């Protein structure tokens, strides 16, 4: 099996993953790549970088066709940029569920990305700043179900709904209205689809709970549990699993 290392960057620094073919051995963190590699203390002949290089334009295959790493995605209309770590998570989902088609709702920090997947490709995407707005307005979870339903059915009244929740000191209603407006805008993605929500098991943003309330068969996949499978999928794409 080929010994290789995956370098992943995020806001917290750099994580280096030691891989033997498709098998994840261990990982180590550092303030930069040199520090992460020093902590990892693993001798490998190849390093793949997650997030380096120009992003691939949608529609695009989840697994890259060559290159030296895994870039993110970019979309012209509507304008969007999706980080490579989300692409890695999705690769993990597809490895665990071969042939899966549907919609991914990936919670990446304070941004929610909705991506339509078909035949191993990300076809289109729509992202939302809902969580940034929730934080700015002081919303809390779980969201109010009544507020969520109001904005899901009448998203054009969002600003008025938010003002009413504000003066009523209903922080749960603030979150419910914002999340309801997101679901209304994302309806073409989730209506009639199977959906996988990539978030922590306690569903801190309320997306999985909100979808379940609409009768959508959504499953939750913690991103931290998808990394090893995503890297294993990359090993296959780069012929490192032989």
C-alpha positions as CSV (number, residue, x, y, z in Angstrom):
1,X,0.0,0.0,0.0
2,X,1.2,3.5,-0.8
3,X,2.1,5.7,2.2
4,X,0.8,9.2,1.7
5,X,-0.3,12.3,3.6
6,X,-3.3,14.5,3.2
7,X,-3.0,18.2,4.3
8,X,-6.2,19.9,5.3
9,X,-6.5,23.6,6.1
10,X,-9.2,25.4,8.0
11,X,-9.7,28.4,10.2
12,X,-8.1,26.5,13.2
13,X,-4.9,25.7,11.4
14,X,-3.6,22.7,9.5
15,X,-4.3,19.0,10.0
16,X,-2.1,16.3,8.5
17,X,-3.5,12.8,8.0
18,X,-1.3,9.8,7.7
19,X,-2.7,7.3,5.2
20,X,-1.6,3.8,4.0
21,X,-3.5,3.3,0.8
22,X,-7.2,3.7,1.8
23,X,-6.5,3.2,5.5
24,X,-6.4,6.2,7.8
25,X,-3.7,5.7,10.4
26,X,-3.7,8.9,12.5
27,X,-3.8,12.7,12.3
28,X,-1.9,15.7,13.8
29,X,-2.6,19.4,14.0
30,X,-0.3,22.4,13.7
31,X,-0.3,26.1,13.2
32,X,1.0,25.5,9.7
33,X,1.9,22.6,7.4
34,X,5.4,22.2,8.7
35,X,4.2,22.0,12.3
36,X,1.5,19.5,11.4
37,X,3.9,17.3,9.6
38,X,6.4,17.5,12.4
39,X,3.7,16.4,14.9
40,X,2.5,13.6,12.5
41,X,6.0,12.2,12.2
42,X,5.1,10.0,9.3
43,X,7.4,9.2,6.3
44,X,5.4,9.2,3.0
45,X,6.4,9.8,-0.5
46,X,3.4,11.7,-1.6
47,X,1.4,14.6,-0.1
48,X,-2.1,15.6,-1.3
49,X,-3.4,19.1,-0.3
50,X,-7.1,19.5,0.4
51,X,-8.1,23.0,-0.7
52,X,-5.1,24.0,-2.8
53,X,-5.4,25.0,-6.5
54,X,-8.2,26.7,-8.4
55,X,-11.7,25.4,-7.7
56,X,-13.6,23.2,-10.1
57,X,-16.6,24.8,-11.8
58,X,-20.0,23.1,-11.2
59,X,-21.2,20.8,-12.5
60,X,-18.2,18.7,-11.6
61,X,-17.3,15.2,-10.4
62,X,-17.0,14.9,-6.6
63,X,-13.7,13.0,-7.0
64,X,-11.1,14.8,-9.1
65,X,-9.8,13.5,-12.4
66,X,-6.1,13.9,-11.7
67,X,-4.1,16.8,-10.3
68,X,-2.3,17.1,-7.0
69,X,-5.1,17.4,-4.5
70,X,-8.7,18.3,-3.9
71,X,-9.8,21.8,-4.7
72,X,-13.2,23.3,-3.8
73,X,-16.1,24.1,-6.1
74,X,-17.1,27.4,-7.7
75,X,-20.4,28.3,-9.4
76,X,-21.1,31.2,-11.7
77,X,-24.8,31.5,-11.3
78,X,-25.9,31.9,-8.6
79,X,-22.4,33.0,-7.6
80,X,-21.0,30.6,-5.0
81,X,-17.8,29.1,-3.6
82,X,-17.8,25.8,-1.7
83,X,-14.7,24.8,0.3
84,X,-12.7,21.7,-0.4
85,X,-13.5,20.3,3.0
86,X,-17.2,20.1,2.1
87,X,-16.2,18.3,-1.1
88,X,-14.1,15.8,1.0
89,X,-17.1,15.2,3.3
90,X,-19.3,14.5,0.3
91,X,-16.8,12.0,-1.0
92,X,-17.1,10.3,2.3
93,X,-20.9,10.1,2.0
94,X,-20.6,8.6,-1.4
95,X,-18.1,6.0,-0.3
96,X,-20.4,4.9,2.5
97,X,-23.4,5.0,0.1
98,X,-22.3,3.9,-3.4
99,X,-24.5,5.2,-6.1
100,X,-26.3,7.6,-3.8
101,X,-28.2,10.5,-5.6
102,X,-29.9,13.3,-3.8
103,X,-29.2,16.5,-2.0
104,X,-26.5,17.3,0.5
105,X,-27.1,20.1,3.1
106,X,-23.6,20.7,4.5
107,X,-23.2,23.0,7.5
108,X,-19.8,24.5,7.1
109,X,-19.3,26.9,10.1
110,X,-21.9,29.6,9.7
111,X,-22.7,28.8,6.1
112,X,-25.2,26.2,4.8
113,X,-24.5,24.7,1.4
114,X,-27.2,22.8,-0.5
115,X,-25.8,20.7,-3.4
116,X,-27.7,18.5,-5.8
117,X,-25.8,15.3,-6.5
118,X,-26.4,12.9,-9.4
119,X,-24.2,10.1,-10.8
120,X,-21.2,11.1,-8.7
121,X,-21.3,14.8,-9.7
122,X,-22.3,18.0,-7.9
123,X,-24.7,19.4,-10.4
124,X,-25.6,22.7,-8.8
125,X,-25.5,24.5,-5.4
126,X,-27.2,27.2,-3.4
127,X,-25.7,28.5,-0.2
128,X,-27.1,30.6,2.6
129,X,-25.8,32.9,5.4
130,X,-28.7,32.0,7.7
131,X,-26.5,31.2,10.7
132,X,-24.6,34.5,10.4
133,X,-28.0,36.2,10.5
134,X,-29.1,34.1,13.4
135,X,-26.0,35.1,15.4
136,X,-26.3,38.7,14.5
137,X,-29.9,38.9,15.6
138,X,-29.5,36.8,18.7
139,X,-31.5,33.8,17.6
140,X,-31.4,30.6,19.6
141,X,-32.1,26.9,18.9
142,X,-34.3,25.0,18.8
143,X,-36.2,27.2,16.4
144,X,-39.8,28.0,16.9
145,X,-41.8,25.5,14.8
146,X,-44.7,28.1,14.4
147,X,-42.2,30.8,13.2
148,X,-40.5,28.3,10.8
149,X,-43.8,27.3,9.3
150,X,-44.9,31.0,8.9
151,X,-41.8,32.0,6.9
152,X,-41.7,28.8,5.0
153,X,-45.2,29.5,3.7
154,X,-44.8,33.3,3.5
155,X,-41.1,34.1,3.0
156,X,-41.9,37.5,1.5
157,X,-42.9,38.6,5.0
158,X,-39.5,37.7,6.6
159,X,-38.5,41.2,7.5
160,X,-41.8,41.9,9.2
161,X,-41.7,38.5,11.0
162,X,-38.2,39.3,12.3
163,X,-39.3,42.7,13.7
164,X,-42.3,41.1,15.5
165,X,-40.0,38.5,17.0
166,X,-37.5,41.1,18.0
167,X,-39.9,43.3,19.9
168,X,-41.5,40.2,21.5
169,X,-38.1,39.0,22.6
170,X,-38.7,35.7,20.9
171,X,-35.1,34.5,20.1
172,X,-36.5,31.1,19.1
173,X,-38.9,32.8,16.6
174,X,-36.0,34.8,15.1
175,X,-34.2,31.5,14.3
176,X,-37.4,29.9,13.1
177,X,-38.3,32.7,10.7
178,X,-34.7,32.7,9.2
179,X,-34.6,29.0,8.8
180,X,-38.1,28.9,7.3
181,X,-37.0,31.5,4.7
182,X,-34.0,29.4,3.9
183,X,-36.1,26.2,3.4
184,X,-38.5,28.2,1.2
185,X,-35.6,29.3,-1.0
186,X,-34.1,25.9,-1.0
187,X,-37.4,24.1,-1.7
188,X,-36.3,23.0,-5.3
189,X,-33.4,21.1,-3.6
190,X,-35.2,19.2,-0.9
191,X,-38.8,18.7,-2.2
192,X,-39.2,15.1,-3.2
193,X,-35.5,14.3,-2.6
194,X,-33.6,12.2,-0.2
195,X,-31.4,14.6,1.8
196,X,-28.2,14.1,3.8
197,X,-27.4,16.8,6.4
198,X,-23.7,17.1,7.2
199,X,-23.7,18.5,10.7
200,X,-23.0,17.4,14.3
201,X,-25.4,14.8,15.8
202,X,-27.2,17.3,18.0
203,X,-28.3,19.3,14.9
204,X,-27.2,22.7,16.3
205,X,-28.6,24.7,13.4
206,X,-32.0,22.9,13.3
207,X,-31.8,22.0,9.6
208,X,-32.4,18.2,10.1
209,X,-35.2,18.8,12.5
210,X,-36.8,21.3,10.2
211,X,-36.6,19.0,7.3
212,X,-38.1,16.1,9.3
213,X,-41.0,18.3,10.2
214,X,-41.7,18.7,6.4
215,X,-41.7,14.9,5.9
216,X,-38.3,15.0,4.2
217,X,-36.3,11.7,4.8
218,X,-33.1,13.5,6.0
219,X,-30.1,11.6,7.5
220,X,-27.4,13.2,9.7
221,X,-23.7,12.6,9.0
222,X,-21.2,14.2,11.4
223,X,-18.5,15.8,9.2
224,X,-15.7,14.6,11.5
225,X,-16.8,11.0,10.8
226,X,-16.7,11.5,7.1
227,X,-13.1,12.6,6.7
228,X,-11.5,9.1,6.8
229,X,-13.9,7.8,4.2
230,X,-13.4,10.9,2.1
231,X,-9.6,10.4,2.1
232,X,-10.1,6.7,1.3
233,X,-12.2,7.7,-1.7
234,X,-9.3,10.0,-2.7
235,X,-6.9,7.2,-2.4
236,X,-8.9,5.3,-5.0
237,X,-9.1,8.4,-7.3
238,X,-5.4,8.9,-7.2
239,X,-4.5,5.2,-7.4
240,X,-2.9,5.2,-4.0
241,X,-4.8,2.2,-2.7
242,X,-2.9,-0.4,-4.8
